[in-house]
Amino acid sequence: MSVARNLLLAASTNAWLRDRAMQARFVKRSVARFMPGERIDDAMSAALRQQSEGIGSILAHLGENVTTRGEAEAVTQHYLDVLDRLGASSLDAQVSIKPTQLGLDLDRDVCQQNVQRLVDRAAELRTLLWIDMENARYVDATLDLFRRMRRRSPFVGLALQACLYRTERDVESLLPLGAALRLVKGAYLEPARIAYPKKTDVDQNYYRLASRILGEHHRSGALLHIATHDPALIDRLSALINGVEIPSTAYEFAMLYGIQVPLQHRLVAAGRRVRVLISYGEYWFPWYLRRLAERPANVWFVVKQLFV
């Protein structure tokens, strides 16, 4: 991986830098490129605009690693309210959560109870609830949580990271469930003993895993979110989809708000289903640096803000 990417990922966990950067006006201006605002109303307005362009949404309230049960309960209640608002609207929007937002660091049973409430509400509304994957030390606990929720409801999906060696085994264990899987490259700084250190290897593993999940759709009904902004990888997977006539119900292309917008529109014009994740909330610093790390060239956008 590039030095710039590693530096950005390391900086995303630095509390001193976080506290200072979040007060800088030029940083706040640059964040607006990737986040429509801090309120749920901002996210829903952006989702409505995207829907008018033929693009669905996933809403994610920023935050992770809560330290009290009260915080976990507040996040749970927030997401219940969001699901209710979506259910009362005409938005084509889903919700994505992080287990550590809901108490995973505090008590696994508490986290499970909170996620269960959200899964049940999503099932009532017949909409997918996505469980995000955090850094590598949470993978086993998150997989266990997902499996428990999947036994409860089909309206739950899971993110997996192609950068990890173990993900191939995890995919094979999940495919018989007919699971909805969002495949990402990975946005955390992981050691080479558990993750591919070279981008080319991550890309190849991504293609291999995506191909495997797509090929399973006709047997188990597995759904794949092709969550990448890499045009070469998207073109390669699009060729595979066309070549073996993968049905449109087997996949969606998934991207992040404000990233590769022309590519999003190109995919829609080609008849592909596209869904964009819209993040909102006050806890944006670590998320923001991870977004920059996905494409370090974005740092130049931030630098330019110094002169605006």
VOBA-1610 file (N, C-alpha, C; in pm, whole numbers, padded with zeros to 5 digits, always signed):
BEGIN
Met+00084-00119+00000Met+00000+00000+00000Met+00089+00125+00000Ser+00035+00238-00050Ser+00115+00358-00060Ser+00145+00416+00077Val+00256+00492+00084Val+00293+00559+00208Val+00185+00658+00248Ala+00129+00732+00150Ala+00025+00830+00180Ala-00097+00763+00243Arg-00137+00647+00190Arg-00252+00577+00245Arg-00226+00534+00390Asn-00109+00479+00414Asn-00075+00434+00549Asn-00072+00549+00647Leu-00020+00664+00603Leu-00015+00780+00691Leu-00156+00830+00725Leu-00243+00831+00625Leu-00379+00877+00648Leu-00454+00783+00744Leu-00436+00654+00725Leu-00503+00558+00812Leu-00451+00567+00955Ala-00321+00586+00969Ala-00264+00602+01103Ala-00316+00730+01169Ala-00325+00838+01091Ala-00374+00966+01145Ala-00519+00957+01188Ser-00597+00867+01125Ser-00740+00858+01156Ser-00766+00814+01299Thr-00667+00755+01364Thr-00683+00709+01503Thr-00617+00803+01603Asn-00565+00917+01557Asn-00492+01009+01643Asn-00588+01111+01705Ala-00609+01101+01836Ala-00705+01188+01905Ala-00662+01334+01903Trp-00532+01358+01918Trp-00481+01496+01918Trp-00510+01563+01784Leu-00481+01493+01675Leu-00505+01548+01543Leu-00655+01566+01518Arg-00735+01470+01564Arg-00880+01478+01547Arg-00935+01605+01611Asp-00897+01631+01735Asp-00952+01745+01807Asp-00919+01876+01738Arg-00801+01887+01681Arg-00760+02011+01615Arg-00817+02024+01474Ala-00815+01914+01401Ala-00864+01920+01263Ala-01013+01951+01257Met-01089+01901+01355Met-01233+01922+01351Met-01272+02067+01377Gln-01177+02149+01420Gln-01203+02292+01440Gln-01159+02376+01320Ala-01088+02314+01226Ala-01034+02389+01112Ala-01141+02409+01005Arg-01162+02533+00965Arg-01268+02562+00870Arg-01244+02498+00734Phe-01118+02496+00689Phe-01093+02441+00556Phe-01116+02290+00556Val-01093+02224+00670Val-01121+02080+00677Val-01271+02058+00669Lys-01348+02139+00743Lys-01493+02125+00739Lys-01547+02147+00598Arg-01488+02244+00525Arg-01532+02268+00387Arg-01504+02148+00299Ser-01389+02088+00317Ser-01353+01973+00233Ser-01436+01850+00266Val-01476+01836+00393Val-01560+01724+00433Val-01693+01727+00359Ala-01742+01848+00328Ala-01871+01862+00262Ala-01874+01794+00126Arg-01758+01769+00069Arg-01755+01697-00058Arg-01806+01554-00041Phe-01781+01496+00076Phe-01813+01355+00100Phe-01931+01335+00194Met-01985+01443+00249Met-02093+01431+00347Met-02186+01551+00332Pro-02315+01529+00307Pro-02404+01643+00282Pro-02435+01726+00405Gly-02407+01674+00523Gly-02433+01747+00645Gly-02427+01655+00765Glu-02444+01710+00884Glu-02434+01631+01006Glu-02568+01576+01052Arg-02679+01623+00997Arg-02812+01583+01045Arg-02874+01477+00955Ile-02963+01397+01010Ile-03035+01299+00930Ile-03116+01367+00821Asp-03167+01486+00848Asp-03242+01559+00745Asp-03154+01589+00625Asp-03026+01622+00649Asp-02932+01647+00539Asp-02914+01521+00456Ala-02898+01407+00524Ala-02878+01280+00453Ala-03000+01241+00372Met-03119+01261+00429Met-03241+01223+00357Met-03265+01315+00237Ser-03230+01441+00250Ser-03243+01533+00136Ser-03149+01491+00024Ala-03026+01451+00060Ala-02932+01403-00041Ala-02982+01275-00105Ala-03043+01187-00025Ala-03097+01062-00079Ala-03209+01090-00179Leu-03290+01190-00149Leu-03398+01227-00241Leu-03342+01278-00373Arg-03237+01360-00366Arg-03174+01409-00489Arg-03116+01293-00569Gln-03052+01201-00500Gln-02994+01086-00570Gln-03103+01002-00636Gln-03214+00985-00566Gln-03322+00903-00620Gln-03374+00963-00750Ser-03377+01095-00759Ser-03422+01160-00883Ser-03327+01132-00999Glu-03205+01087-00967Glu-03105+01053-01068Glu-03096+00902-01089Gly-03189+00827-01028Gly-03190+00683-01046Gly-03096+00607-00955Ile-03055+00669-00843Ile-02957+00609-00753Ile-03021+00588-00615Gly-03011+00466-00562Gly-03057+00438-00428Gly-02956+00481-00324Ser-02991+00466-00196Ser-02904+00515-00089Ser-02893+00413+00025Ile-02787+00429+00101Ile-02771+00366+00232Ile-02733+00478+00328Leu-02801+00488+00440Leu-02773+00594+00537Leu-02693+00538+00654Ala-02589+00610+00693Ala-02502+00565+00803Ala-02471+00681+00895His-02507+00665+01021His-02476+00766+01122His-02334+00743+01172Leu-02248+00841+01155Leu-02107+00824+01189Leu-02087+00806+01339Gly-01992+00723+01374Gly-01960+00697+01513Gly-01923+00552+01533Glu-01843+00525+01634Glu-01799+00389+01665Glu-01742+00387+01807Asn-01729+00266+01862Asn-01666+00247+01993Asn-01729+00332+02103Val-01862+00324+02118Val-01926+00396+02228Val-01876+00340+02361Thr-01880+00420+02464Thr-01820+00381+02592Thr-01920+00356+02704Thr-02049+00382+02679Thr-02151+00357+02781Thr-02274+00293+02717Arg-02351+00221+02799Arg-02474+00161+02751Arg-02575+00268+02710Gly-02569+00381+02779Gly-02659+00490+02744Gly-02635+00540+02601Glu-02506+00551+02564Glu-02474+00593+02427Glu-02524+00490+02326Ala-02504+00363+02356Ala-02548+00257+02266Ala-02699+00259+02249Glu-02771+00282+02358Glu-02917+00290+02352Glu-02961+00411+02270Ala-02890+00524+02284Ala-02925+00644+02208Ala-02906+00620+02058Val-02798+00552+02020Val-02774+00521+01879Val-02883+00427+01827Thr-02916+00326+01907Thr-03021+00232+01868Thr-03153+00305+01844Gln-03189+00393+01937Gln-03314+00467+01922Gln-03310+00558+01800His-03193+00618+01775His-03179+00702+01656His-03208+00622+01529Tyr-03150+00503+01520Tyr-03170+00423+01400Tyr-03314+00371+01390Leu-03378+00341+01502Leu-03519+00304+01497Leu-03602+00418+01440Asp-03571+00540+01482Asp-03641+00657+01430Asp-03615+00675+01281Val-03489+00653+01239Val-03456+00664+01097Val-03533+00562+01015Leu-03537+00438+01062Leu-03612+00334+00991Leu-03759+00372+00980Asp-03816+00427+01087Asp-03956+00469+01082Asp-03976+00580+00980Arg-03883+00673+00976Arg-03894+00783+00880Arg-03884+00730+00737Leu-03794+00637+00715Leu-03782+00578+00581Leu-03908+00501+00544Gly-03963+00430+00643Gly-04085+00354+00616Gly-04202+00441+00579Ala-04203+00563+00631Ala-04313+00656+00603Ala-04287+00740+00478Ser-04171+00721+00415Ser-04134+00800+00298Ser-04135+00711+00173Ser-04105+00773+00062Ser-04095+00698-00063Ser-03950+00678-00105Leu-03857+00699-00011Leu-03715+00688-00043Leu-03672+00544-00062Asp-03592+00520-00164Asp-03526+00391-00183Asp-03395+00396-00104Ala-03406+00376+00027Ala-03290+00392+00114Ala-03287+00281+00218Gln-03167+00237+00250Gln-03142+00136+00352Gln-03058+00199+00463Val-03025+00122+00564Val-02948+00171+00678Val-02829+00080+00702Ser-02716+00139+00740Ser-02596+00062+00776Ser-02552+00101+00916Ile-02517+00000+00997Ile-02477+00023+01136Ile-02340-00035+01162Lys-02273+00013+01266Lys-02148-00045+01314Lys-02173-00110+01450Pro-02132-00234+01469Pro-02156-00300+01598Pro-02100-00225+01718Thr-01985-00159+01703Thr-01930-00089+01820Thr-02009+00038+01853Gln-02094+00084+01759Gln-02188+00192+01790Gln-02297+00145+01885Leu-02321+00014+01883Leu-02436-00043+01953Leu-02395-00126+02074Gly-02267-00107+02117Gly-02226-00166+02243Gly-02137-00288+02236Leu-02080-00321+02120Leu-02000-00443+02109Leu-01880-00443+02203Asp-01819-00326+02225Asp-01704-00319+02317Asp-01746-00336+02463Leu-01872-00311+02490Leu-01919-00310+02630Leu-01970-00447+02674Asp-02057-00504+02591Asp-02123-00630+02627Asp-02185-00687+02499Arg-02143-00805+02459Arg-02194-00862+02334Arg-02344-00887+02339Asp-02396-00925+02456Asp-02539-00949+02467Asp-02618-00820+02448Val-02566-00711+02506Val-02632-00581+02489Val-02631-00541+02341Cys-02517-00558+02277Cys-02505-00526+02134Cys-02604-00610+02053Gln-02609-00739+02081Gln-02701-00826+02008Gln-02846-00783+02026Gln-02882-00747+02148Gln-03020-00703+02172Gln-03052-00575+02094Asn-02955-00483+02089Asn-02977-00359+02015Asn-02989-00384+01865Val-02899-00466+01812Val-02905-00497+01668Val-03033-00572+01636Gln-03073-00662+01724Gln-03196-00740+01703Gln-03317-00648+01690Arg-03324-00545+01770Arg-03435-00450+01760Arg-03438-00383+01622Leu-03320-00351+01572Leu-03312-00286+01441Leu-03344-00384+01329Val-03295-00506+01340Val-03324-00608+01238Val-03474-00636+01233Asp-03537-00646+01350Asp-03681-00671+01353Asp-03759-00557+01289Arg-03717-00434+01317Arg-03787-00319+01257Arg-03765-00316+01106Ala-03643-00345+01061Ala-03616-00348+00917Ala-03698-00457+00849Ala-03714-00572+00916Ala-03794-00681+00859Ala-03940-00639+00845Glu-03991-00567+00944Glu-04129-00518+00936Glu-04147-00428+00814Leu-04043-00350+00784Leu-04049-00257+00672Leu-04002-00321+00541Arg-03950-00446+00550Arg-03901-00521+00435Arg-03789-00445+00363Thr-03696-00397+00444Thr-03578-00329+00391Thr-03453-00388+00454Leu-03344-00386+00381Leu-03219-00442+00432Leu-03156-00352+00537Leu-03107-00415+00644Leu-03022-00347+00742Leu-02882-00404+00724Trp-02785-00317+00697Trp-02648-00361+00674Trp-02566-00351+00803Ile-02489-00456+00831Ile-02395-00455+00942Ile-02257-00430+00883Asp-02197-00319+00919Asp-02066-00282+00867Asp-01957-00365+00935Met-01844-00379+00866Met-01730-00449+00923Met-01626-00346+00966Glu-01583-00356+01091Glu-01482-00264+01143Glu-01345-00330+01135Asn-01247-00287+01213Asn-01114-00341+01193Asn-01105-00488+01232Ala-00992-00551+01202Ala-00981-00696+01202Ala-01013-00761+01335Arg-00989-00691+01445Arg-01014-00756+01574Arg-01162-00778+01602Tyr-01248-00718+01522Tyr-01392-00734+01540Tyr-01455-00835+01443Val-01377-00894+01355Val-01437-00976+01250Val-01514-01095+01306Asp-01452-01171+01396Asp-01520-01290+01448Asp-01650-01254+01520Ala-01645-01151+01604Ala-01765-01110+01678Ala-01873-01060+01583Thr-01833-00990+01478Thr-01930-00937+01382Thr-01992-01049+01299Leu-01911-01147+01260Leu-01964-01262+01187Leu-02063-01340+01273Asp-02031-01359+01399Asp-02122-01429+01489Asp-02253-01352+01503Leu-02242-01221+01517Leu-02362-01136+01527Leu-02446-01148+01401Phe-02381-01141+01285Phe-02455-01150+01159Phe-02526-01284+01146Arg-02456-01392+01176Arg-02518-01524+01163Arg-02642-01537+01252Arg-02632-01484+01373Arg-02747-01488+01463Arg-02864-01407+01405Met-02834-01290+01349Met-02939-01207+01293Met-02995-01268+01164Arg-02910-01333+01086Arg-02954-01394+00960Arg-03050-01511+00987Arg-03029-01581+01098Arg-03123-01687+01134Arg-03259-01628+01172Arg-03256-01504+01215Arg-03378-01436+01259Arg-03453-01373+01141Ser-03379-01324+01042Ser-03442-01248+00935Ser-03354-01249+00809Pro-03415-01253+00691Pro-03337-01240+00568Pro-03304-01095+00534Phe-03362-01001+00611Phe-03344-00859+00578Phe-03223-00800+00652Val-03110-00868+00640Val-02987-00820+00702Val-02870-00857+00612Gly-02778-00762+00595Gly-02661-00783+00511Gly-02534-00754+00589Leu-02421-00794+00531Leu-02292-00783+00599Leu-02185-00733+00504Ala-02100-00643+00554Ala-01984-00598+00477Ala-01865-00689+00506Leu-01788-00721+00402Leu-01666-00800+00414Leu-01553-00726+00343Gln-01429-00745+00391Gln-01315-00670+00341Gln-01221-00760+00260Ala-01201-00725+00134Ala-01119-00807+00044Ala-00971-00803+00079Cys-00930-00706+00160Cys-00788-00696+00194Cys-00743-00806+00290Leu-00836-00871+00360Leu-00800-00970+00461Leu-00785-01108+00398Tyr-00682-01181+00438Tyr-00662-01316+00387Tyr-00782-01406+00419Arg-00837-01389+00535Arg-00941-01478+00584Arg-01074-01466+00511Thr-01094-01358+00437Thr-01226-01329+00381Thr-01272-01436+00283Glu-01181-01501+00215Glu-01221-01609+00124Glu-01292-01719+00201Arg-01237-01758+00317Arg-01302-01861+00399Arg-01436-01811+00453Asp-01439-01683+00492Asp-01563-01628+00546Asp-01673-01628+00439Val-01638-01592+00316Val-01735-01592+00206Val-01792-01732+00188Glu-01705-01831+00185Glu-01752-01968+00164Glu-01846-02013+00274Ser-01823-01967+00396Ser-01910-02007+00507Ser-02045-01937+00503Leu-02050-01821+00436Leu-02173-01741+00434Leu-02260-01767+00311Leu-02201-01813+00203Leu-02277-01831+00080Leu-02396-01926+00095Pro-02384-02037+00169Pro-02502-02125+00184Pro-02621-02057+00248Leu-02599-01945+00317Leu-02709-01873+00382Leu-02789-01788+00283Gly-02738-01775+00159Gly-02802-01684+00065Gly-02791-01541+00111Ala-02676-01507+00169Ala-02658-01379+00237Ala-02643-01263+00140Ala-02682-01145+00188Ala-02651-01019+00120Ala-02516-00972+00170Leu-02419-00959+00080Leu-02283-00925+00118Leu-02238-00800+00045Arg-02183-00705+00119Arg-02125-00585+00060Arg-01973-00601+00064Leu-01913-00617-00052Leu-01770-00642-00059Leu-01695-00510-00079Val-01609-00478+00017Val-01526-00357+00010Val-01381-00399+00007Lys-01293-00308-00030Lys-01151-00341-00027Lys-01098-00340+00117Gly-01144-00247+00198Gly-01099-00237+00336Gly-01041-00100+00363Ala-01086-00037+00473Ala-01048+00101+00502Ala-00972+00115+00632Tyr-00911+00006+00680Tyr-00836+00010+00805Tyr-00691-00032+00780Leu-00602+00019+00863Leu-00460-00015+00852Leu-00437-00147+00925Glu-00415-00254+00851Glu-00398-00387+00908Glu-00258-00439+00880Pro-00202-00521+00969Pro-00066-00573+00950Pro-00061-00676+00837Ala+00057-00689+00776Ala+00074-00778+00661Ala+00053-00924+00697Arg+00059-00959+00823Arg+00038-01100+00859Arg-00108-01141+00844Ile-00201-01043+00836Ile-00342-01079+00820Ile-00406-01016+00696Ala-00335-00924+00630Ala-00394-00852+00517Ala-00294-00837+00405Tyr-00343-00836+00283Tyr-00257-00816+00166Tyr-00194-00677+00172Pro-00061-00669+00166Pro+00003-00538+00172Pro+00004-00464+00038Lys-00018-00536-00073Lys-00010-00475-00206Lys-00148-00454-00264Lys-00168-00336-00323Lys-00297-00304-00384Lys-00333-00403-00493Thr-00236-00444-00572Thr-00267-00537-00682Thr-00322-00669-00628Asp-00272-00713-00514Asp-00321-00837-00455Asp-00462-00819-00399Val-00488-00702-00340Val-00624-00673-00290Val-00722-00671-00407Asp-00682-00606-00516Asp-00769-00598-00633Asp-00801-00736-00689Gln-00699-00820-00697Gln-00720-00954-00751Gln-00809-01037-00659Asn-00789-01022-00529Asn-00873-01095-00435Asn-01016-01045-00441Tyr-01032-00916-00458Tyr-01166-00859-00470Tyr-01239-00921-00590Tyr-01171-00924-00703Tyr-01233-00980-00824Tyr-01268-01127-00804Arg-01179-01201-00743Arg-01202-01343-00720Arg-01323-01365-00628Leu-01330-01288-00518Leu-01440-01303-00425Leu-01573-01258-00487Ala-01570-01145-00557Ala-01692-01096-00621Ala-01744-01197-00723Ser-01654-01254-00800Ser-01693-01354-00899Ser-01758-01474-00832Arg-01701-01516-00721Arg-01755-01631-00648Arg-01897-01602-00597Ile-01918-01485-00540Ile-02050-01450-00487Ile-02152-01438-00599Leu-02114-01374-00710Leu-02204-01360-00824Leu-02244-01497-00879Gly-02149-01588-00883Gly-02176-01721-00937Gly-02268-01804-00851Glu-02286-01765-00726Glu-02368-01840-00632Glu-02514-01797-00636His-02544-01685-00700His-02678-01627-00692His-02786-01725-00736His-02763-01798-00844His-02868-01885-00897His-02896-02004-00805Arg-02802-02036-00714Arg-02823-02148-00621Arg-02882-02102-00488Ser-02830-01994-00434Ser-02871-01955-00298Ser-02944-01822-00292Gly-02943-01746-00401Gly-03004-01614-00398Gly-02916-01508-00337Ala-02786-01536-00325Ala-02691-01440-00266Ala-02695-01307-00342Leu-02688-01199-00267Leu-02684-01064-00324Leu-02547-01004-00298Leu-02489-00944-00400Leu-02358-00880-00386Leu-02370-00730-00407His-02318-00653-00312His-02293-00512-00333His-02148-00498-00376Ile-02128-00457-00501Ile-01994-00435-00555Ile-01952-00296-00510Ala-01891-00289-00392Ala-01864-00161-00326Ala-01719-00119-00353Thr-01700-00054-00465Thr-01568-00005-00502Thr-01583+00115-00594His-01480+00202-00593His-01477+00317-00684His-01372+00297-00793Asp-01319+00176-00803Asp-01210+00144-00895Asp-01268+00118-01034Pro-01250+00210-01130Pro-01311+00192-01262Pro-01265+00065-01332Ala-01136+00030-01319Ala-01087-00090-01386Ala-01154-00215-01330Leu-01170-00220-01200Leu-01234-00334-01136Leu-01382-00341-01173Ile-01447-00225-01176Ile-01588-00220-01215Ile-01606-00267-01358Asp-01519-00222-01448Asp-01529-00265-01588Asp-01505-00415-01600Arg-01411-00467-01526Arg-01382-00610-01531Arg-01500-00693-01481Leu-01561-00650-01372Leu-01676-00723-01320Leu-01799-00704-01409Ser-01812-00588-01471Ser-01923-00566-01564Ser-01912-00660-01683Ala-01790-00681-01730Ala-01768-00775-01842Ala-01805-00917-01800Leu-01771-00955-01679Leu-01808-01087-01629Leu-01960-01101-01621Ile-02026-00998-01566Ile-02172-01001-01553Ile-02238-01016-01690Asn-02188-00943-01790Asn-02244-00951-01924Asn-02215-01086-01988Gly-02094-01136-01964Gly-02050-01259-02031Gly-02126-01382-01987Val-02160-01389-01861Val-02231-01508-01811Val-02377-01477-01776Glu-02422-01358-01815Glu-02562-01317-01800Glu-02610-01328-01655Ile-02536-01263-01566Ile-02578-01255-01426Ile-02701-01167-01418Pro-02809-01211-01353Pro-02931-01127-01347Pro-02909-01002-01263Ser-02983-00898-01292Ser-02966-00771-01221Ser-03005-00782-01074Thr-03084-00883-01039Thr-03122-00903-00899Thr-03007-00957-00814Ala-02896-00994-00877Ala-02784-01056-00805Ala-02686-00955-00750Tyr-02696-00828-00792Tyr-02591-00734-00753Tyr-02641-00590-00762Glu-02571-00504-00690Glu-02580-00360-00707Glu-02439-00305-00698Phe-02412-00199-00770Phe-02286-00127-00752Phe-02307-00029-00637Ala-02213-00028-00544Ala-02226+00055-00425Ala-02104+00147-00414Met-02131+00274-00393Met-02024+00373-00380Met-02054+00465-00262Leu-01967+00563-00244Leu-01983+00659-00136Leu-02021+00794-00192Tyr-02098+00867-00117Tyr-02144+01000-00156Tyr-02025+01089-00191Gly-02033+01151-00310Gly-01931+01248-00350Gly-01808+01189-00415Ile-01801+01058-00428Ile-01683+00994-00487Ile-01723+00928-00619Gln-01647+00957-00725Gln-01670+00900-00858Gln-01815+00922-00905Val-01862+01045-00888Val-02000+01075-00928Val-02022+01052-01078Pro-01933+01094-01167Pro-01955+01065-01310Pro-01964+00915-01338Leu-01885+00836-01266Leu-01891+00691-01283Leu-02025+00637-01235Gln-02078+00691-01126Gln-02211+00650-01080Gln-02314+00673-01190His-02310+00790-01250His-02406+00824-01354His-02387+00738-01479Arg-02262+00705-01510Arg-02236+00618-01625Arg-02297+00480-01605Leu-02285+00429-01483Leu-02342+00297-01454Leu-02495+00300-01463Val-02556+00407-01410Val-02702+00419-01419Val-02746+00424-01565Ala-02673+00501-01645Ala-02707+00514-01787Ala-02695+00380-01859Ala-02606+00293-01809Ala-02588+00161-01869Ala-02689+00059-01817Gly-02781+00105-01732Gly-02884+00017-01682Gly-02846-00060-01557Arg-02736-00022-01492Arg-02693-00090-01369Arg-02765-00031-01248Arg-02788-00113-01148Arg-02842-00064-01022Arg-02726-00009-00938Val-02744+00112-00889Val-02640+00181-00812Val-02700+00227-00679Arg-02624+00208-00572Arg-02667+00252-00439Arg-02549+00323-00373Val-02571+00443-00324Val-02464+00526-00268Val-02484+00540-00117Leu-02377+00517-00043Leu-02381+00530+00102Leu-02361+00676+00141Ile-02456+00729+00218Ile-02452+00867+00264Ile-02426+00867+00414Ser-02314+00922+00455Ser-02281+00931+00597Ser-02318+01069+00649Tyr-02353+01073+00778Tyr-02386+01200+00843Tyr-02352+01187+00991Gly-02347+01299+01060Gly-02318+01296+01203Gly-02196+01379+01238Glu-02173+01395+01366Glu-02064+01480+01413Glu-01930+01409+01422Tyr-01933+01277+01431Tyr-01809+01202+01451Tyr-01748+01165+01316Trp-01703+01269+01242Trp-01665+01245+01104Trp-01515+01235+01080Phe-01430+01271+01176Phe-01287+01280+01146Phe-01225+01147+01104Pro-01235+01038+01184Pro-01171+00913+01140Pro-01230+00861+01010Trp-01361+00875+00995Trp-01425+00833+00870Trp-01371+00913+00753Tyr-01353+01043+00771Tyr-01306+01131+00664Tyr-01166+01092+00617Leu-01075+01067+00712Leu-00940+01029+00672Leu-00937+00893+00603Arg-01025+00803+00645Arg-01031+00674+00575Arg-01082+00693+00433Arg-01170+00789+00411Arg-01216+00817+00274Arg-01101+00873+00190Leu-01021+00963+00247Leu-00907+01016+00175Leu-00808+00905+00143Ala-00791+00812+00236Ala-00694+00704+00218Ala-00734+00611+00103Glu-00862+00603+00074Glu-00905+00518-00036Glu-00851+00568-00169Arg-00830+00698-00175Arg-00770+00756-00297Arg-00689+00878-00253Pro-00561+00857-00218Pro-00480+00966-00163Pro-00476+01091-00249Ala-00506+01078-00379Ala-00510+01197-00464Ala-00615+01296-00416Asn-00712+01247-00339Asn-00814+01338-00284Asn-00753+01439-00188Val-00635+01410-00137Val-00569+01503-00046Val-00547+01637-00115Trp-00523+01636-00246Trp-00502+01761-00319Trp-00627+01847-00315Phe-00745+01783-00311Phe-00868+01859-00298Phe-00868+01937-00167Val-00822+01871-00059Val-00818+01937+00071Val-00717+02052+00069Val-00602+02028+00010Val-00498+02131+00003Val-00550+02255-00068Lys-00626+02233-00176Lys-00679+02346-00253Lys-00772+02434-00170Gln-00838+02371-00069Gln-00928+02449+00014Gln-00855+02558+00092Leu-00725+02541+00110Leu-00646+02642+00182Leu-00644+02775+00108Phe-00669+02767-00024Phe-00656+02887-00108Phe-00792+02936-00158Val-00900+02879-00104Val-01033+02922-00146Val-01085+03031-00054
//
